Amino acid sequence: MKKIFILIRVKQWLKNLIIFAPLIFSFKLLDVDYLKNSFVTFFLFCVLSSIIYVFNDICDYKYDKINPNKRKIKPLANKDVTFNFAYLTIFILFLICIPILIVQKNLIFISIIFLILNFSYSLYFKKILIIDIFFICFSFITRVIAGAIGIDVHLSEWMFTTIFSVSIYLAAFKRVEEIKSLKKITRKVLKNYNLNFLYKIVDISAICSIIFYSLYVINVNSALIISIPIVFYGFFRYYYISEKKTFGESPIDIILKDIHLTLTIIFWFLSVLFAFYLQSI
């Protein structure tokens, strides 16, 4: 069972929490129907994400088996599971999606888009400089759009640009961590990157993220003004620990292993709840 959880990357399901962003920013947290629909969307995209993770491991098998870091953690690369088992897992995960999509027909199109984006990334676009970062970003944006569709709310233009910038920031740092953690680079796209160039992308996207988030708050949700300093701190802390430590390639690993970042997210969420309280009185 542990090998299955590792194969479908249950821990990475935390990335799908971004699906709740439209629910949070529309201040619908206490609406039972909205909350239920958000959880359904979240679960659906956890399953879809696992399909992508398994498929990506199949595509990356020849690179992962010669990469000591990947070989330690990927069941397919270290032969803990077989290719037949991986394909069977994908098939079962698809079957799980069917009843959800029958009930939530409004999520069919965005789910197909999500799969096409990620399948094409695994097969081709992850090999192309810069484009690979954009496809990681598109994957996050698709999740947010799905979150908005799931509860039938408008996705603010400011929120869209903020999520886009934050996703670029995280994707660029993912490449930084990959390069820093490898003694020998086996993937061609990583050979085309250098840390100086990636840090420029990180800097630009961080600045844009903070500006766009601040503009979103000022123009759309002014009650969230107290959250802006927390967002500043979160970006600075993430940058600092990514320079000083190596926690792994995933933003989830970095956040979970650094108590300051974990607390930053908790305090940000508390600031949102406080803003919700202010609007309700």
C-alpha positions, 0 to 999 in steps of 0.5 A, spaced: 500 500 500 505 504 501 508 503 494 501 505 491 501 511 495 508 513 493 506 511 486 500 516 485 504 521 490 498 522 495 503 528 498 503 532 492 495 532 492 496 538 497 498 542 490 490 541 489 489 545 495 489 551 490 482 549 488 479 552 494 482 559 492 476 561 488 472 559 494 476 563 499 476 569 495 469 569 494 468 569 502 463 562 501 467 558 506 461 557 510 456 556 505 455 548 505 453 547 498 459 551 495 464 547 500 461 541 498 462 542 490 469 545 492 471 538 495 468 534 490 473 538 485 479 537 489 478 530 490 477 529 482 483 533 481 487 529 486 485 523 482 487 526 475 493 529 478 495 522 480 494 519 473 499 524 470 504 523 476 504 515 474 504 517 466 510 522 467 513 516 471 512 511 465 515 517 460 521 519 465 523 511 466 529 511 463 532 518 466 529 516 473 533 510 473 540 513 472 538 519 477 540 517 484 535 522 487 529 519 483 531 512 483 530 512 491 523 515 491 520 513 484 517 506 485 517 504 477 525 507 477 527 502 483 523 496 480 518 496 486 512 496 481 512 494 474 509 497 468 503 493 468 501 495 475 503 502 473 498 502 467 493 498 471 493 504 476 492 509 471 486 505 468 483 504 475 484 512 477 480 513 470 474 509 473 474 513 479 473 519 475 467 517 471 462 517 476 464 524 479 464 527 472 457 524 471 455 528 477 459 534 476 458 535 468 460 542 468 467 539 470 468 535 464 471 540 459 476 543 464 478 536 466 480 534 459 484 540 458 488 539 464 489 532 462 491 534 455 496 539 458 499 535 462 500 529 458 503 533 452 508 536 458 510 529 459 511 527 452 514 533 449 513 540 452 518 538 458 523 538 454 523 545 451 527 551 455 522 556 458 516 552 455 516 547 460 516 552 466 510 555 462 506 548 462 507 547 469 504 554 470 498 552 466 497 546 470 496 550 476 492 555 473 487 550 470 486 547 477 484 554 479 479 555 473 476 548 475 475 551 482 471 557 480 467 552 475 466 547 481 462 553 485 460 557 479 463 564 481 467 569 476 475 568 477 478 575 478 483 577 472 487 580 478 487 573 481 488 569 475 495 574 474 497 573 481 496 565 480 500 565 474 506 569 477 506 565 483 506 559 479 512 561 474 516 563 481 515 556 484 516 552 477 523 556 476 525 554 483 523 547 482 528 547 476 533 551 481 532 545 486 533 540 480 540 543 478 542 544 485 541 537 487 544 533 481 551 531 481 550 529 474 544 532 469 541 527 465 535 531 462 537 535 456 532 541 458 536 542 465 543 542 461 540 548 457 538 552 464 543 556 468 542 558 475 543 565 474 538 565 468 533 561 473 534 566 479 532 572 474 525 568 472 524 567 480 526 575 481 521 577 476 515 573 477 516 574 485 515 582 484 509 581 479 506 576 484 506 581 490 504 587 485 498 583 482 496 580 489 496 587 492 492 590 486 487 584 487 486 586 494 486 593 493 481 593 487 477 587 489 478 585 496 480 590 500 478 587 507 484 582 505 489 588 506 492 585 512 494 579 509 499 583 504 505 583 509 504 576 510 505 574 503 511 579 502 514 575 508 512 568 505 516 570 498 522 572 502 522 566 506 521 561 500 527 565 497 532 564 503 531 557 504 531 555 497 538 559 497 540 556 504 538 549 504 536 543 499 529 540 501 527 537 494 524 539 488 517 540 490 514 546 493 510 541 498 517 539 501 520 545 502 513 548 505 512 542 509 519 542 512 520 549 514 516 551 520 516 558 518 513 557 511 508 553 514 506 558 519 506 563 514 500 559 510 497 558 517 497 566 519 495 568 511 489 563 512 487 566 519 488 573 516 483 571 510 478 568 516 479 575 519 477 579 513 471 574 512 469 576 519 470 584 518 465 583 512 460 579 515 459 584 521 
